[in-house]
């Protein structure tokens, strides 16, 4: 490609120590076209062809960009002075920016000279002034006595105090300084006045409305000879990091409590798809009689149920292969060949592509309950003795569901006295959510002997209580169609909650708490069906967070609408599904760009993590349904391709899939 000035001519024209850059305007950015030998030694010749925004920091880019834009707009040379640290030295530079036009394109010829100067008060002040004007931290210039000379815009924005309100006042007397910090801050100011650099001291300040904030404060004396004549004070907002640290401690503690509670309540085992045991908890070891070394790494058949039919095993495998949770009773074999029964919930754990990799088994020991049920069928007296002393909810009804007997546990767990229940329909205490299941059973129990299902009951005070019941139908051999129904239930409200928590973990990313790819595979068909029914459009945004940090996902959630979906795919890649968009091309693009702009504005604000300021950008690839793809796989693939094209143009770019 032919550019203004050949490389050979450029190097002959600009010989010496000055840094010379020939830049081509590309959109709002500038591309390095030619660099003389001095500039190449500074940046390396690999900078040629790259964009200014990718070579320099975002803060420096915005300053340089402004001067370059001014030169092109005014068609005149622009000169400016700045300062920089180089090998522990402060250096002063003067840059001349000259606009050029060649074949309809705008160019910039920038010549930067280092200016030798005596580090007198004026230059020190100019250097400090340059830093002061461009600082995005709250910055204050103080006298050696601690009186305020001037505050920068960031300080005024943070605290709502302007220059006129604070000038010539002692810093420690400002309303933002709490009484318990005055002495501490005054000590730092005195040390700085004596010529000491004070770095990163955590202090507490107040806003005008008395909200508590935390800052990292650094103080640098401005010296003339051996005496300081001013103090340069920088305050970095540390409040968010402090709050996040406290929140992380709280969440970590909560997870440990949850884990401890789960381990203390139920026996847990995990095995892989090959049936090899991966992990067991203490309750499982206690019940089985094995040690962890004897079980982990061994096949699950070591404790395989001994009294189960092939039909039951086939049902369990079929349920798990379908990706569903199987619940029911199992009989395990202990190390000493004794049987013990459990109420089990087996949960298939899937990876990000929906393939089952492990199985989680939650087991409640019901050996005693099974033994009691056997005795209940044989001896009524034993039945009475046991039912009066068990925590299980035991009820006997006639064939119409009218209660004949209810155990005292209905009073303990649900608050009903015997007089409240006897002679009443059992459906009267069944919640609306489960009434259909109970009625279906009553209509179809003929020929059944044993079955099991869950019911949501209503306590006397209206509290919902989940139960899991084993139902036995006892038929009268002498009278056709006359039966009694006996149901033994256990309160499983907490278990249901734990199962829901486990399901949540299976469908959400543990780092950001956002839905994961598995959740997308499950929910996307619903979004697709809704879009087809309403003839609306879906937009799939494949987002790569440039310089990704932890809060990126939360920024996306805060920026999109409540009915949109944010998914973390992995690493620093996210999927955003925008729903309810019009199929009109222009209006749809406007809807989408409005949301993307909100995302970028939120990211631009940035945040502080571990003393570092982050303001990440996002590269975005877009694909539309139905314009570009008809199903999830097509849209994911097209959006991913669009993302890579967006990245080819640099960071923070957007690319929309072109129509076929």
N, C-alpha and C positions, 0 to 999 in steps of 0.2 A: 504494500500500500504506500502511495506517495504522500509524504508529509512536508510541511513547510520546513525548509532547511535540512539538507542531508546531514548524516551523522559526521561525515568527514569535515564538511564546512563548519558545522556547529562546534566541533572540538578545536578547529583552527581559530575560530572567532573568540572563544571563551577559555583562555589559558590563564592559570593563576590559582590563588587560594580561594577566590570567591566561589560560592555555590551557585550554579546556574541550572535552572529547570525550564524546559519547554513543555507546557501542559496543554492538552486539548480538552475543551469543554464537552462533556458527555452528560446530558441531562443536567442535574444539579451537582454532578461530580466532575472530577478532572483526572484525565489519564496522563501518566508519565510517557512522553514521546522521546525526548532527548535529555541526557544528563551529561554535564562536562565531567572531566576526570575527578575534580574535587567533590562533586555531588555523588559520583559513583563510589568514591571511597567512603562517603558518609552513609549512603543507603544501599550500596552494591548495585551492580548492573542488572540484577534480577528484578529491580523495581520497574524497569522499562516495560511498558505495556500494562502495568497494574494501575488500579484506581487509587487516588489520594486517600479515600476513606478507608482503604484496606491497609495502607502503610502507616498512617498516623493514628493517634487516639481520637476518639469521637469529640473530645473537648477541643483539642488542637485543630481538628478538621473544621469544626464550626467557625473558629476564629479565622483560619486561612481562607475558607470558602467565602466568608463575608467580604474580605478585601478583594479577592479575585472577582466576585460578582460586581463589586463597585467599579473596578477598573473597566470591565466590559460594558457596563451600563453607562458610565460617564465618558467612555472612549478617551480616557486620560490615564496618565501614570499615577499610581497610588503608592505612597511610601509609608512604611510603618516600622516601629521599633518594638522588639520583644526581648525577653531574657530567657535563659535556659541553664540548667545544670549540666556540666560536662566534665567528667573525671574529677568530681568533688569541687569544681570551680563554677562560679557564677559568670556567665558570658553574656555579652550584650551584642545583639544583631540588628542590622538595618536592612530591610528588604524593599526593593523597588519592583513594582508589579506593572508590566507594560502589556496592554491589550493588542492582539494582532488578529487579522482576519485573512483566511486563505481558502479559496474555493468554497465560500459560503459557510465555513466552519470558524468558530471562535477559538483562539489560542491565547495562552498566557505565557509571557517570558518573565520569569521571576529570578532576580539576582540578589543573593543574600550575602552581605559583608559583615565580618566580625569587626566590632568597633573596640579598640583598646581604650580603656578609661581608668581614671583613678577612682578607687572605691570611696568616694567622698560621700558626705551626707546626702547630697542631691541624688546621686545614682542609687545609693542604697534605698532612699525613699521611693525613687521611680520604680526600682525593682519590686519593692514591697507593694507599691501602688498597683503595679501590673498584676501581681498575684492576688491582691485584695479585690480588684475589680472583676477578676475572672473566677474567683473561688466559688464553688457551689456548696461549701460548708459555711456555717455561721462564723463570721470573721469580724474581729474588733481590733482597732488600733487604740492603745492606751498610752497615757503618759507614764513616766517612771514611777509616779506616785499612785498609779492605778485609776486615774480619771479617764473617762471616755473621750477620745479625739473624734472617732468616726466608727460607724458600723456599716457593713455591706448589705446588699439587698436580701441575701439569704437569712441574715440575722433578723431583719425587719419582718420577713415573711414567717419565720419560725415563731417569733415572740410577739409580733404585733406592736413593736416599739420602733419609732422612726428616729432619725438623727437628732431632730430638735428636742425630742423628749428625753434623750439620754446624754447629750453633749455636756461635757465638763462635770458630769456626776461621777462619783466613785462607783466602780463596777459592782463592788460588794453591797452598795446601797440600792441597786436596781431592784424593782419588785419581783424579778424573776429568780433572785437568789434567796433560798430559804434560810431561816435563822441558823439551822444546824449545819449549814455548809459555809457560812460566812468566814469563820476562823480558818477553815481548811483552804479556801480559795485565796484568802488574804496572804497566807503563808506562801503559796505558789507565786503570787504576784511579787512578793518581797524577794524571793529567790531569783526570779527573772530580772528584777530591777538591779540585782547584784551581778548580772551577766550570765546567769545559769540558764541553759536550755531545759525546759520542763516538757517531757513528752508523754502523751497518752495517759492522763490521770482521769479516772472515772469519777464524775461528779453528778450530783442531783440538782436539777433546776425546776422551776415552776413556770407554766404559762400564766398569762394574766388572769385566766379563769381557774387558776390553782390546780391544773392538771400536772401530775408528776411526770417528768421526763428525765432521761439519763443521757449524758454526753461524755465523749472522750475529749478532754481538753489538753491542748498543746500550747506552750508559751515560748516565744522566741524573742530575746532582747535585740533591739536595733542599736548597735554600738557606734560610738565615735571615740576612737582611742580606747581608753580603758573604762569609759563611762557609757552607760546606756541612756539614751534620750527618749526611747519609746519601747513599748512592748507589743508584739504582734501575737494576738490570741486567736486560735482556731478551735472551733467546737464541732465535733462530728456527732450527729444524732445516733445514739446507741440504744434508744428506747425499744425499738422493734426487736433487736437482737436479744435484749434482756428479757423481754416478754416471751419471745420464742424459746429461749433457754428454759424459762420457768415452765412453759407449756409442755416442752419436750420431757422435762423431768416428771411432770404430772402424768403425761400419757404413758411414759415408760413404766411408771409405778402402777398405773391402771392395768396395763397389759400383764404385768407380773401378777397382780392380784387376780385378774381373770384366769390366767393360766393355773395359778395355785388353786383357785376355786374349782376349776374344771377337773384338775387332777385329784382333788379331794372328794369329788362327787361321783365319779364314774370311772370304770376301767376302760382304758383306751389302748388300741393296737393299730398299727399302720403297717401295711404290706404292699409290695409292688405288684405289677401286672403278672409277674411270674410266680406269685404266691410266696415270695420270700419276705419274712418278717423284718421290718426296718426299725420299728420303735415300739416300745410298750411302756406304760407307766407303772407305778408301784402297786396300785390297786389291782391291775391285771396280773402282776406277778404274784401278789398275795392270793388271788383267787385260783390261779393255775398251779401254784406250788413250785414253779420254775424260777431260776435266776435269770437275769437279763442275758448273761453269757450263754445260757442254754437255749434261749429263744431267738435272739437277734441273729440274723443270717441263716436261720433254719426255715424250712418250708412250713407254710401254714397248716399243712396236713398233720403236723405234730400234735395239734390240739383240735383237729377237725371234728365236727359234731358226729356223734356215733348213732343217734336214733332218728335220723332224718331220711325221708323217702327221696327217691330220685326226682320225683315231681317237684318237691320243695327246693332241692338244690338247683334244678333247672330253672325254676321261677326266680331264685335269687340271682343266678348268672344272667338271665334274660333281662331282669330289671337293671342290674348294674351296667350291662353292656349298652343299654339304652340311655345311660347317663343319669338315671334316676336314683333316688335314695331308697334302699330297701329297709323296711322295718319289720321286725317280727321276733319270735322266740327261737333261740338256738341252744343246743345242749353241747357243751364243751367237755373235753376229757382232761383231767388234771394229770400232773406228773405221776401220781400214785394210782392212776386209772379209775378215779372216782368221777362221777358225772356232776356237772353243775350247770344250771340253766341260767340264761341271761335274756333280758329284753334288749335287742340289738338294733342299732341304726347304723347301716353301712353306707358311707358317703363316698362316691367316686370323685377323686380329685383330678381335675383336668389341667392340661397345660394351655399355653396361649392359643394354640390352634384347635382346641377342643378335644384333644386326645387324652383319654384317661391314662395317668401314669402311676397313681397310687390309690389305695383304698383306706379310708379312715373308719374304724369300727368303734362305736360308742356302746358300751355294754353295762347294763344294770343287772346285778345278780338277783335272780328271782327263784332261786332253788327252793327257798322256804315257801314261797307262794305256790309253786307247783305242788309241793308236798301237801300243803293245806288244801288245795283244790281236790286232790285225790281223796283225802279224808272226808271232805265235805260231801262227795258223791256217795260215800258209804255209810256214814253215821251222822245223824242229825245232831245228836248231842255234841259230838266233836265239832261239827259245823258251827253250832252256837258258841261254843267255847272259843273257837278260833276267831270267828267274825266279830265277837264282842271285844277282842283284844288286838285286832290288826289295824294297821293304818290304811289298808286298802279300802276302796269304796265298793261295797258289795250290796247288790240289789237283786231282788227276785220279783218278776212281774208275771202276770198272766199273758195269754196269747194276744190280748189287746193292748198290752203295755201299761196296765194298771198295776201300781206298786203293791206287792203283797208284803215284802219285807225290805227294810233298808238298815244297813249296819250303822252303829253309832258314829262311824267316821264321817257320815254325811253331816252330822252336827259339828264335828271338829273342823272339817275343811270347808263346808258350805254354809253352816249356821242353821240348818234345818233340824227341828225336833222331829221325832218319830210321828207325832200327831199331824205335823205339816205335810208328811209324805204319804203315809199309809192310806190306800184307797184312792189316791190321785194318779192321774196319768203321768208317767215318767217324762213325757214330752213337755210337761209344764215347767220343768227345770232345765230343759235343753235350750240353748241359745238359738236364735233364728238361723245362724250360720250352719248349725248342725242338724236342724230339725228334719231337713229333707233326707239326710243320711239315715237318721233313726227311723223315719217313717218308711223309707225304702226297705230297711231291714225287716220291719214288722210285716210288710206286705209280701216278703219273699223268703222268710226263714223256713218255710215248710221243706222238710227233707234235710235241713242243716243240723249239724250237731255242735260243732265248735267253729267260731269265727272270731275275728279281732278287728276293731276299728277305733278311731279317735273321735271323741265328742267334745264339743265346747259347751260346758254347763254354766248356769247362772247361779251364783251364791245368793243367799237370802237378801243380802244388801246390794245385789246387782253386780258384784264383781265377777268378771269372766274367769273361768277356771278350765284349763285344758286337761282332759283325761284320756288315758289309753286303756281300753277295756278288752278283756277276754270274755266272749259271750258263749255260753253253753245252753243249748236248747234241749230240754228234757221232755220227751214225748211220753204220753200215757199209753201203754200198750193195750189197755182195755177199752179206751174211749178214743175213737178216731177224731183227729183235728183238735184235741185238747192238749195243750202243752204249757210248760212253765219255762220262763226265760231267766237264767241266772247270769249276771254280769259282774265281773270283778275288775275294778278299774284302779288305776294309779294316777295320781295327780302329776302331770308332766308339764306344767306351765313353764317352769324354769328350763326344762330340757328343750322345749320348743324354742325358747328364746336362745338357748345355746346353739341349737341347730341352725337357727336363722343367722346367728353371728358367724358360724362356720361357713354358711352359704355366702354371706357377705364377703368374707375373706377370699372365698373362691372366685368371686366375680369382681373384685376390686384390687387395685394396685396398692401394695403395702406402703410404698413411699409417699404417694400423693393422696391416697384414699379415693382416687378417681376410678370410675369403671375401667376394666381392662378389656383386652381383645376378646376374651371369652364372653364378657357381657355384651360386646358389640355383636358377636355372632348370634347371641340369643335374642337381642332386642331389635336388630335391624329389620328382620322380616315384618315386624309390627309397624315400624316407621314407613316401610315400603308400601305395605297394604293401605295405610292411611293416606299416603300421597297419591296412590292410584285411585282411591275412593273419592278424594276431594279434588283430583286433577291438579294438585299442586306440584311444586318442584322441590327436590332435595339438593342441597349443596354439600359435597364432602370436601372438607379442608384438611389436607395432609400438611401438618405443621412441624417444622424442624426448628427447635429453639437454638439459635446461634449463641454460643457461650451459655448453655443451659445451666440454671441453678434450681434449687429445690422449689421455690415459690412459683415457678413458671405455670404449673398446672392450675394453681389457685387463681392466677391472673386470668387464665382462659375462662374459668368458671364464672368469675365476676364480670367478665366482659360480654358473654353471650346471653341470650334470652333464657327464660326459665324452661321453655319447652325444647330447647336445643340440647344436644348431647356432646359431652367432652369425654374422650377416651384416651388413656395413656397406652400407646402401643409398646413402648420399651425404650430404654435409653432416654434421649431427649426428643423423641418423636411422639406427636399427639395427633389424634383424629378429632375433628369437630364436625358434627352433623347439624346443618342448619335446616330446620323444617318449616313447612308452611310458606315457602317462597313462591312468588308468582312465576308463571311460565313466560311472561313477557321479558325479552332479553334485557332491555335497558333498565326496567324497573327492578328486575331480579338482581342485576349487577349493583344497582344503587343500594338495595337492601343488604346485600352481602358486604359491600365496601363500608357501609356504615358500621357494621359489627367489627370488621377487620380493623377499621380505624380506632375503635374503642380498645381493641386488643393492643395495638401498637402504642396508643397513648398511655395505657396502664403499664406496659413494659418500659416505656421511656422514663417513667417515674423512678424505676429501679428500687433497690433496697440494700440494706447493710447486713452482711453475714461475715462473722469472724473478722471484724475490723476492715472489711473490704466492701467497696461500693460496686454493685452490679446493676447494669441497665441493659439486659439482653435484648437482642432483636430476634425476629422470626422470619424464616423463609417459608413460603406457603405455596402449595400446589392445590389446584381446585378442579373437581370434576362434578358435573351436574347429572342428576337423574330427572327426566329420562333422556336428555340430549346426548349424553356421552356413554352411559352404561345403564343396563337394565337390572343388574344384580350387584350384590356386595363385592364379589371378587373382581368384577369388571371395574367398578368405581374405585376400589382400593388400588388396583394396578394403575389406572389412569391418573389418579390423584398423586400416586407415588412418582410416576413419570413426570408429571407436571412439577412436582417439588424439585426434582433434579434439574429440570430446565430453569426453574427459578434460581437455583443455586449457581447456575452458570453465569448469571448476571451479577453475582455478588451477594452479600448478606442483605437481609431485610427486604427481599424481593418477592413478588407475587406472579404466578403464572397460571392462567386458566386454560384447561384442555381445549384444544381446537376441535370444532365439530367435524365429524367424519364426512 
